[in-house]
Amino acid sequence: MPRILMTGASGGIGTRLRKLLPPIYPDLLLSDIKPPADLGANETFKAADLADLAQVEAICEGVDGILHFGGYSVEGTWDQILQANIIGGYNLFEAAYRKGVKRVVFASSNHAVGFYPRHHKIGTDVTPRPDGRYGVSKVFGEAVGALYADKHGLKVTCLRIGNFGDMPLDQRRLAIWLKPDDLVQLCRIGLEHPDIHFEVFYGASFNERAWWDNSRAYAFGYRPTGRAEDFREHAMEEQAKLKPDPVGDYFQGGAFCSMEFDADPSRIIDWSKR
């Protein structure tokens, strides 16, 4: 069985995947800057600071594939993003290359393209339009992944994750929801499909309101089991509790777009499309 390294094991996604992945990948190595508070006796963990290349090389030793969920997972200061996501992202790919890792699944984000309007359906080949420093770091990670795939033959899959959880919690998330089991399916495609070279997929379940064309994932056999509309009533009840956000409600990135926004909205918002 292959040895799989999962970074970000103490984070929200990592915590769920620690329960879902072992039946599929029994030789699962977990890593984060600090161990999970509920680390089990049957789990294997090695701490590493992604900003330290030597530490990242150490956790890549003897690894066949990497699920890279580590880093800073929300908007942050430039230094926070720089250290964890940009330097850390580069170190992950470089360490994987040096240690002979065959495949990397990189957790990108919808925030790499967050400044596309919600009425504009996009594929994976659009020009990046990040909605913050976090989104910029995900654009960088995708670019580094492409470099290592094309130049060094690493098999790389980037997942532009929407909103991961058991159900969509508001109107926006009806379009971008990702069921945990569907994320596992996408990870397996990245780690196992024989035809992967470099691919970008959207991390989204079967969402009838989707703003994304995820046909590349479907071409590789993705068949999501989660359907966002099954939770429509609850999501809309929660939406009614939120304050209007003229900028965030227009763009796909939501509140990430309105955060620190001080441009002239008339230059980028077509109010007739609202």
Buried (B, 14 or more C-beta within 10 A) or exposed (E): EBBBBBBBBBBEBBBBBBEEBBEBBEBBBBBBBEBBEEBEEEBEBBBBBBBBBEBBBBBBBEBBBBBBBBBBBEBBEEEBBBBBBBBBBBBBBBBBBBBEBBBBBBBBBBBBBBBBBBEEEBEBEEEBBBBBBBBBBBBBBBEBBBBBBEEEEBBBBBBBBBBBBEBBBBBBBBBBBBBBEBBBBBBBBBBBBEEBEBBBBBBBBBBEBBBBBBEBBEEBEBEBEBBBBEBBEEBEEBBEEEEEBEBBBBBBBBBBBBBEBEEEEEEBBEEEEE
